Amino acid sequence: MKNTDLKPLSVWLVAIIFWSSSSAAAQNLPLAFPTGDHLEQVEGLYNSHPVSLIEACGWSIDSAGLQWLSFLEAIEQKASTLGVDLRGVRLVLTVFFQGDGQIKHLGFARQVTSRNIREEILEAFFRQFANEYRLEVGADSGFFHEGPAIFPLRPERAGG
């Protein structure tokens, strides 16, 4: 066998190894994580969760918006229950749901204008939240949503 005959075979082997390693990496992704630390794995999750929240809500932007608001309210309520202060925290959340509405992965990224909060606190909080929360939407396959989260959800009045 000539060296040139091995070249196409080596290209296929590299492609198979890359595909299997990126697929395995997505499977090893934590339940809750800083999105910036796992960009490659997040890209793989979009492939395995091809449906958006709007699609899962029958293309109703009103229904999807209400589901997202309900999701954010549940985050705020859980944080209050656990004593996690999210006031002034601004995030972009990237959430991958299973077809039954359970959270498979929850990525978070602080926005530049966010109040500073330790990443470890957010990771631990979102891990606990994701273990308990279920979105009231069902789909035939996994689905995703990415959107902003600014806390508090409702402005607080000064002095009362």
N, C-alpha and C positions, 0 to 999 in steps of 0.2 A: 504494500500500500504506500502510495506517495504521500508526502507531507501535505500537498494541496487537497488530497482526498479527505484528510482529517479536519480541514478548516470548517466546512459546513456542519460537520458533526459537533465540533467544539462550540460553534455558535448556538446550536440547538441545546446543548447541555447547559451553557451559561444561561440561556433564556429560561429553561425549566427550573434551574436552581434559583434564579431571581424570582420567578413567579411563586415558587413554593415557599421561599423565605419571606416574601412580602405578605403572602397569605397567612403564614404561621405568625408573623409579627402582629398582624391585625388580631389574631386570636389571643395573643398574649397581652393585648392592650388592657390596662386597668379599667375598672368600672368608671372611675372619675379621674380626670387627668388634665394638666395644663395642655391645651391644644398645641401650642408652639413646640412642645417637647416631642410630639408624635405626629408631625405633619404627614409623613409618608403613610403611616398606618391609617390615619383619618381618610386619606384619599382612597384607600382600599375599602373602607367602610361605606363610602358613597356607592361603590360598585355593588356591594352586597345588600344595600338598603336603597334601592333605586327609586322608591316612591317618596314624594314630599308629603308633608303634613297636609297641605292644601289638597293634594290628590286623594289622600286618605280620608279627607272630609268631603269627598264628592265634588271637588273643585269649588267649594263654597268658601270664599275668603272670610266671610263673617264667622262661619263655624270654626275655621282654622284660627282666626284671631281670638275668638272666645276660648278655645282650647289652650292657646299659648298664654293668655292672660290667667286662666285658671292654673296652669302650670307654674307661672311666676308667683301667683298668690300662695300656692302650696309651698313654694320655696321660702317665701317671706314668713309664712306661719311656722314652718319647721325651724327656721333660724331663730324666731322669737322663742319657741318652745325650748330650744337647746341653749339659748343665751348667746347665739352668734350674732354679733352686730354687723349688719349689712348696710347700715345707713351710709350713703355716699359711695357705695361700691357700684361700679359700672363695668359690666361684663358683656362679652359676646359668648353666647352658649351654643354649642354644637351638640345636639342630642340625637342619638340613634335609638329608635324604639324597635322592639320586637312587634310582630303582627298583632299581639294581644294588648299592646299599649305599655308593656313593661319596658323600663329603660335598660338597654343593653350597654351603652356607653354614653358618658356625659363629659364633653370637653368644655373647658372654660378658658377665656383669655381676658385679662384685665384691659380695659380701655385706658388710654393715656390720661384721661381726666378723672380716673377712679381714685377714690380714697385708697391709701395703701392698706393692704391686709395680707398677712402671711399666706403664701401659696399652700403651705401644709394645712392651715386651718380650712381653706376653701376645699382642698382635696378631701380631707376627712369629712367635712360637712356634706359635700356633694355625694360622697360614697354612701353615707348613711341615708341621705335623702333618696338616692337612686335605688337603693335596696328596698325601700318601702313604697315608692310612688308608682302609680299606674294611671296612664292617660286614658280617658274615657273614649278612645277611638280605637277601632279595630281595622285591620287591613289584612289582605291576603299574604302580604310579605312584610319584611321589615321596612320601616320608613324613617325619615329624618326631618329635622327642622333646625335651622340656624337663625338666631335672632338676638337682639339686644335685651339686656336685663339691667335696669337702672333702679336701685333701691334708695329710698322707699318708693313703692309703686305710686302712692298718693302723697302729694306734698304735705309736709307737716307745717302747721301754723306756729309761728313764734308766739310764745307767751300763752299758750293754751291749747 
